[in-house]
Amino acid sequence: MTFEQAEGVVRAVVVYDGRVLLVPDGDGWALPSGVPEPAETAQATAARVVYETTGYLVDGTEPLDPEPTAGEPVGETAVVCQLLTESPSSGGRFPPEQLRWTPIEETGGTPLPGPVRAYLQGHTPV
């Protein structure tokens, strides 16, 4: 595992009980995301962004290998996060009723980067 300073946008992939955590994004839903602070790793950025956005504590554990596809922004990193609390604190930007735990098999219409989609396909219940 390497710990390098993150660059660009970091997207947090929080999967729990066959569902993925999504937050409001304009007229749709998206993964919690944000930009790193100085000297912050992608793992630390993902954990911070999830907490600041949702109030959930997570551990950013596994950066997904970027495999840019045509039309996808370059410089984005996705990090798989382990959920550490089952209930969010009250400090998140979005209250719990505005968050969505979407079953993985229902994320087809959600705009997700290629590496995230590939990761989630490996976790879809058969």
C-alpha positions as CSV (number, residue, x, y, z in Angstrom):
1,M,0.0,0.0,0.0
2,T,1.4,3.4,-1.0
3,F,0.7,6.6,0.8
4,E,1.2,9.4,-1.7
5,Q,-0.3,12.9,-1.7
6,A,-3.6,12.9,-3.5
7,E,-4.3,15.1,-6.5
8,G,-7.5,16.1,-8.2
9,V,-10.9,14.9,-7.1
10,V,-11.2,12.0,-4.7
11,R,-14.4,9.9,-4.7
12,A,-15.3,7.8,-1.7
13,V,-16.9,4.3,-2.4
14,V,-18.7,3.3,0.8
15,V,-20.3,-0.1,0.5
16,Y,-22.2,-1.7,3.3
17,D,-24.6,-4.7,3.2
18,G,-24.9,-4.7,-0.6
19,R,-25.6,-1.0,-0.8
20,V,-23.5,2.0,-1.8
21,L,-23.6,5.5,-0.1
22,L,-24.7,8.3,-2.4
23,V,-25.2,12.0,-1.7
24,P,-27.3,14.6,-3.5
25,D,-25.6,16.1,-6.6
26,G,-27.6,18.6,-8.5
27,D,-30.6,16.8,-9.8
28,G,-29.1,13.3,-9.1
29,W,-26.9,11.3,-6.9
30,A,-23.2,10.8,-6.7
31,L,-20.4,9.4,-4.5
32,P,-19.2,11.6,-1.7
33,S,-16.2,13.5,-3.2
34,G,-13.8,16.4,-2.6
35,V,-10.3,17.7,-3.1
36,P,-7.4,16.8,-0.9
37,E,-5.9,19.3,1.6
38,P,-2.1,19.9,1.4
39,A,-0.1,16.6,2.1
40,E,-3.3,14.6,2.4
41,T,-3.4,11.1,1.0
42,A,-6.3,9.9,-1.1
43,Q,-7.4,7.6,1.8
44,A,-7.4,10.4,4.3
45,T,-9.2,12.7,1.8
46,A,-11.9,10.1,1.3
47,A,-12.4,9.5,5.0
48,R,-12.6,13.3,5.7
49,V,-15.0,14.0,2.9
50,V,-17.4,11.2,3.9
51,Y,-17.4,12.5,7.5
52,E,-17.8,16.2,6.5
53,T,-20.5,15.4,4.0
54,T,-22.5,12.6,5.7
55,G,-21.4,12.4,9.3
56,Y,-20.4,8.7,8.9
57,L,-17.0,7.6,10.1
58,V,-15.1,5.5,7.5
59,D,-11.6,4.3,7.0
60,G,-10.3,5.0,3.5
61,T,-8.6,1.6,2.8
62,E,-8.2,0.8,-0.8
63,P,-7.5,3.2,-3.7
64,L,-8.9,1.8,-7.0
65,D,-6.5,1.7,-9.9
66,P,-7.4,4.5,-12.3
67,E,-8.4,3.2,-15.7
68,P,-9.4,6.4,-17.6
69,T,-12.0,5.7,-20.2
70,A,-12.9,8.0,-23.0
71,G,-14.9,10.9,-21.7
72,E,-14.0,10.5,-18.1
73,P,-12.0,13.2,-16.3
74,V,-8.3,12.6,-15.7
75,G,-6.9,13.2,-12.2
76,E,-9.7,11.6,-10.2
77,T,-9.1,8.9,-7.6
78,A,-11.6,6.5,-6.1
79,V,-11.1,5.0,-2.7
80,V,-13.0,2.1,-1.2
81,C,-13.9,2.9,2.4
82,Q,-14.8,0.7,5.3
83,L,-17.8,1.9,7.3
84,L,-16.9,2.3,11.0
85,T,-20.3,3.6,12.3
86,E,-23.8,2.5,11.5
87,S,-25.3,5.8,12.3
88,P,-24.0,9.2,11.2
89,S,-23.2,12.0,13.6
90,S,-25.0,15.3,13.3
91,G,-22.1,17.1,11.8
92,G,-22.5,16.2,8.2
93,R,-23.4,18.7,5.5
94,F,-26.4,16.5,4.5
95,P,-28.8,15.2,7.2
96,P,-29.4,11.4,7.2
97,E,-32.8,11.8,5.4
98,Q,-31.0,13.3,2.4
99,L,-28.5,10.5,2.0
100,R,-29.2,7.4,0.0
101,W,-28.0,3.8,0.5
102,T,-28.6,2.4,-2.9
103,P,-28.5,-1.3,-3.7
104,I,-25.5,-2.0,-5.9
105,E,-27.7,-3.5,-8.6
106,E,-29.7,-0.2,-8.8
107,T,-26.7,2.0,-9.5
108,G,-26.9,1.6,-13.3
109,G,-28.3,5.1,-13.8
110,T,-25.8,6.8,-11.5
111,P,-22.8,8.4,-13.2
112,L,-19.8,6.4,-11.7
113,P,-16.2,6.3,-12.9
114,G,-15.2,3.1,-14.7
115,P,-13.0,1.7,-11.9
116,V,-15.8,2.2,-9.4
117,R,-18.3,0.5,-11.7
118,A,-15.9,-2.5,-12.2
119,Y,-15.4,-2.7,-8.4
120,L,-19.1,-2.7,-7.7
121,Q,-19.8,-5.3,-10.3
122,G,-17.6,-7.6,-8.3
123,H,-19.8,-7.1,-5.3
124,T,-23.2,-7.4,-6.9
125,P,-25.3,-10.2,-5.3
126,V,-26.0,-13.1,-7.7
